[in-house]
Amino acid sequence: MTDARSIRVCFTAALLALTGAEAPARQDAGKKPGDVQKAQTALEQSAVQAAQAMLKVFKDDRVAMVDLRPAVENPAASANAPLLQNFLLQVFLREGVLVFPCEQEHKLEVKYKDGKLPKGILLGSDDLKSLGEKKVRYALVPVLVAKDSGSAVTIDAYDLEKVQVALQTGVGPIPTKKIPLTELCSAEILPPLNLKVISFAAAHFGQQVDRGECWDVPANPIRASGGRVDGYNFGKEIKWEDGRAGDVITFGTSGETGGHVVVLFRWTKNKSDATILHQNVNGVRRVMFGNLGSVETNKAGQKFALWRPQK
């Protein structure tokens, strides 16, 4: 019979595959051209399925995402976990989940016990209180676990009002024994500044950003990330068919002439059906959902432009 120590050693060894620490010859052994692309597609599709399951439960409620951590204490796996977390966050946002990384401003103090990650929500009482005050309804707790192929992610979603699990889903299996995360997560789901804009808007949903002007919602995260904003110029103007979550839409050329600035959240082929995030609407200076078609009607005659944030 295998003892507990042997199980733990095997589990940890599997997680080490995430680091890409194997010799290059071993990583490349048996890897055919196109294998990486197939694995990337499978990973993305699995993340999309998880996002769709979330939307059925969350709908338009805001979701705080705890940092991805390995189930077994392993510094190398922990160091690589942010790559996978960033990939998942991008897919979830692109698919329309109103999620944001809650540890971006405040890192949780999570301690492993006997080499294992504590089970449960991981958030302390002060964290729960803070999220409650911000009217965040759900929290995602992703955990990196070992699988025969390498790894997988289990995701528990907690209802913070009822303090119970609202959804259990996951992503994987992930073939990290054959392909390192640096390759698996190299595909760009959302441009980097788009991710900054959309996660910032999600984190401040229901709150006033800066002065409460519509312009402040995209301009603050873009400038904080070294991007450029010049009046109503938010980067590179693009066509609607190229739009992605986190792009910026402007009406007019100045707020003084009745213009408006919004963040694209859920892109649709028919732009009138697209969902946006914006503030300073009918005197309400807090971030809220909106329908692009309604804004278009209200701003009829104003110049419409779609921008891809740039550095």
C-alpha positions in Angstrom: 0.0 0.0 0.0 1.3 3.5 -0.9 1.8 5.6 2.2 0.7 9.3 2.6 4.3 10.5 2.1 4.7 8.8 -1.3 1.4 10.2 -2.4 2.5 13.7 -1.5 5.8 13.3 -3.3 4.1 12.1 -6.5 1.6 15.0 -6.3 4.3 17.6 -5.8 6.3 16.1 -8.7 3.3 16.5 -11.0 2.9 20.1 -10.0 6.5 20.7 -10.7 5.7 20.1 -14.4 4.1 23.5 -14.3 7.5 25.2 -13.9 8.8 24.0 -17.3 11.8 22.8 -15.3 12.3 19.7 -17.4 15.1 19.7 -19.9 14.2 21.1 -23.3 14.8 17.7 -25.0 12.2 16.1 -22.7 9.7 18.9 -23.2 10.0 18.6 -27.0 9.9 14.8 -27.0 6.9 13.6 -29.0 5.6 17.2 -29.5 4.4 17.6 -33.1 3.9 20.9 -34.9 0.4 22.1 -34.0 0.3 20.3 -30.6 0.7 23.5 -28.8 -2.1 25.2 -30.8 -4.4 22.2 -30.1 -3.6 22.3 -26.4 -4.2 26.1 -26.3 -7.6 25.7 -28.1 -8.6 22.9 -25.7 -7.6 25.0 -22.6 -9.5 28.0 -24.0 -12.6 25.9 -24.7 -12.5 24.4 -21.2 -12.3 28.0 -19.7 -15.2 29.1 -21.9 -17.3 26.2 -20.6 -16.5 27.3 -17.0 -17.4 30.9 -17.8 -20.8 29.8 -19.3 -21.5 27.8 -16.2 -20.7 30.9 -14.1 -23.0 33.2 -16.2 -26.0 30.9 -15.5 -25.4 31.4 -11.8 -23.9 34.9 -11.5 -25.8 36.6 -14.4 -24.8 40.3 -14.0 -23.5 40.1 -10.4 -20.0 41.1 -9.7 -17.4 38.4 -8.9 -14.2 38.7 -6.9 -11.5 36.2 -8.1 -9.0 35.0 -5.5 -5.5 34.3 -6.7 -4.8 30.8 -8.1 -2.8 28.7 -5.7 -1.5 25.1 -5.9 -3.3 22.6 -3.7 0.1 21.4 -2.4 2.7 23.9 -1.2 5.2 24.3 -4.0 7.1 27.5 -4.6 7.8 26.7 -8.3 4.2 26.0 -9.1 3.1 29.1 -7.2 5.5 31.2 -9.2 3.9 30.0 -12.5 0.3 30.1 -11.3 -0.2 33.8 -12.2 0.3 32.9 -15.9 -2.6 30.5 -15.8 -4.7 32.9 -13.7 -4.2 35.7 -16.1 -5.3 33.5 -19.0 -8.4 32.4 -17.2 -9.3 35.9 -16.1 -9.1 37.1 -19.7 -11.4 34.3 -21.0 -13.9 34.9 -18.2 -14.1 38.7 -18.9 -14.2 38.2 -22.7 -17.2 35.8 -22.1 -19.0 38.4 -20.1 -18.4 37.4 -16.5 -18.1 40.6 -14.4 -15.0 39.3 -12.6 -12.0 41.1 -11.1 -8.8 40.0 -9.3 -9.6 40.9 -5.7 -6.0 40.4 -4.5 -4.6 43.1 -6.8 -5.0 45.7 -4.1 -4.8 43.5 -1.0 -3.0 40.2 -0.9 -4.5 37.5 1.3 -2.5 35.9 4.1 -3.0 32.3 3.2 -0.9 29.7 5.1 -0.4 26.1 4.0 -1.1 23.5 6.8 1.0 20.3 6.6 1.9 21.3 3.0 -1.7 21.5 1.9 -3.8 24.6 1.0 -6.6 25.1 3.5 -10.0 24.3 2.1 -12.8 26.8 1.9 -13.2 30.4 0.9 -9.7 31.6 2.0 -11.0 35.1 2.6 -10.8 36.4 6.2 -13.6 38.2 8.0 -12.2 41.6 7.1 -12.0 40.6 3.5 -15.6 39.4 3.5 -16.7 42.6 5.2 -14.9 44.8 2.6 -16.4 42.9 -0.3 -19.8 43.1 1.3 -19.5 46.8 1.7 -18.6 47.0 -2.0 -21.7 44.9 -2.8 -19.7 42.0 -4.3 -22.0 39.0 -4.4 -19.7 36.1 -5.3 -16.1 35.0 -4.9 -14.2 32.5 -7.0 -11.6 30.3 -5.4 -9.5 28.6 -8.1 -7.1 25.8 -7.0 -4.3 24.2 -9.1 -4.4 20.4 -8.7 -2.3 17.6 -10.2 -3.7 15.3 -12.9 -2.2 12.5 -15.0 -1.7 14.9 -17.9 -0.1 17.5 -15.6 -2.6 19.7 -13.9 -6.1 21.1 -13.8 -7.9 23.9 -12.0 -10.9 23.4 -9.7 -13.1 26.4 -9.1 -15.4 26.9 -6.1 -17.8 29.9 -6.4 -19.1 31.2 -3.1 -22.3 33.2 -2.5 -21.1 35.8 0.0 -24.6 36.7 1.1 -25.6 33.1 1.9 -22.0 32.1 2.8 -22.2 28.8 0.8 -20.9 27.2 -2.4 -23.1 28.4 -5.3 -21.2 26.6 -8.1 -18.4 24.1 -8.6 -16.6 24.0 -11.9 -13.2 23.6 -13.3 -10.7 23.9 -16.2 -8.6 21.2 -17.7 -7.0 18.7 -17.9 -4.0 20.8 -18.7 -1.1 19.0 -20.4 1.7 20.7 -18.4 3.8 17.6 -18.5 4.3 18.0 -22.2 3.8 21.7 -22.8 4.9 24.4 -20.3 2.5 27.1 -19.2 4.6 29.8 -20.9 3.5 28.2 -24.2 -0.1 27.2 -23.2 -0.9 30.7 -22.0 0.9 32.6 -24.7 -2.2 33.3 -26.8 -3.6 36.8 -26.4 -7.2 36.6 -25.4 -7.5 40.3 -24.6 -4.9 43.0 -25.3 -3.1 43.9 -22.1 -4.5 47.4 -21.7 -8.0 46.1 -22.5 -7.7 43.7 -19.6 -6.6 46.6 -17.3 -9.6 48.7 -18.4 -12.3 46.0 -18.1 -11.1 44.5 -14.8 -10.8 48.0 -13.4 -14.4 48.8 -14.4 -15.6 45.5 -12.9 -13.7 46.2 -9.7 -15.4 49.6 -9.4 -18.9 48.5 -10.5 -21.5 50.3 -8.5 -18.9 52.9 -7.2 -17.8 56.3 -8.4 -14.5 56.4 -10.2 -12.5 59.6 -9.6 -14.7 62.7 -10.3 -17.5 60.6 -11.5 -17.1 61.8 -15.1 -17.7 59.2 -17.8 -14.1 59.8 -19.1 -12.6 58.7 -15.8 -13.6 55.0 -16.1 -11.2 54.1 -19.0 -8.7 56.9 -18.6 -7.6 56.1 -15.1 -6.5 52.5 -15.7 -5.0 53.3 -19.1 -2.9 56.1 -17.7 -1.9 54.2 -14.6 -0.6 51.4 -16.9 1.4 53.8 -19.0 -1.1 54.1 -21.8 -2.0 57.3 -23.7 -5.2 59.3 -23.6 -5.5 62.6 -25.4 -8.9 64.1 -24.9 -11.3 61.8 -26.6 -8.5 59.9 -28.3 -8.0 56.6 -26.4 -5.4 54.9 -28.6 -5.9 53.4 -32.0 -9.3 53.8 -33.8 -10.6 50.4 -35.0 -13.6 49.0 -36.8 -16.6 47.6 -34.9 -16.0 44.0 -36.2 -12.5 44.1 -34.5 -14.0 45.2 -31.1 -13.1 43.4 -27.9 -14.0 43.7 -24.3 -12.1 46.6 -22.8 -12.1 48.8 -25.9 -13.3 52.3 -25.4 -16.2 54.0 -27.2 -16.6 57.7 -27.6 -19.4 59.9 -28.8 -18.5 63.4 -29.9 -15.1 65.0 -29.3 -15.6 66.7 -25.9 -17.8 66.3 -22.9 -18.5 70.0 -23.2 -20.5 69.3 -26.3 -22.6 66.5 -24.8 -20.2 63.7 -25.7 -19.9 60.5 -23.8 -17.3 57.8 -23.1 -18.0 54.1 -22.3 -16.2 50.8 -22.0 -17.2 47.9 -24.2 -18.0 44.9 -22.0 -19.9 42.3 -24.2 -19.3 42.7 -27.9 -22.0 41.6 -30.3 -22.1 41.6 -34.1 -25.0 44.1 -34.0 -23.4 46.9 -32.0 -26.8 48.2 -30.8 -27.1 45.0 -28.7 -23.6 45.3 -27.1 -23.3 45.7 -23.3 -21.2 48.6 -21.9 -20.0 49.9 -18.6 -20.1 53.6 -17.9 -20.8 56.3 -15.4 -22.3 59.8 -15.2 -25.6 58.8 -16.8 -28.7 60.9 -15.9 -26.8 62.3 -13.0 -25.8 59.0 -11.6 -22.0 59.1 -11.0 -21.2 55.4 -10.5 -20.2 52.6 -12.8 -23.2 50.7 -14.2 -24.3 48.6 -17.1 -25.7 50.1 -20.2 -26.9 49.2 -23.7 -24.9 50.7 -26.5 -28.0 51.1 -28.7 -29.7 53.3 -26.1 -26.6 55.5 -25.9 -26.5 55.7 -29.7 -30.1 56.9 -29.8 -29.4 59.4 -27.1 -26.3 60.7 -28.8 -27.7 60.7 -32.3 -25.6 63.0 -34.5 -22.5 62.7 -32.3 -19.3 61.2 -33.9 -19.0 57.5 -32.9 -15.5 56.0 -32.5 -14.2 52.7 -31.2 -10.7 52.7 -29.7 -8.1 50.1 -28.9 -6.1 51.4 -25.8 -2.4 51.8 -26.7 0.9 52.5 -24.9 
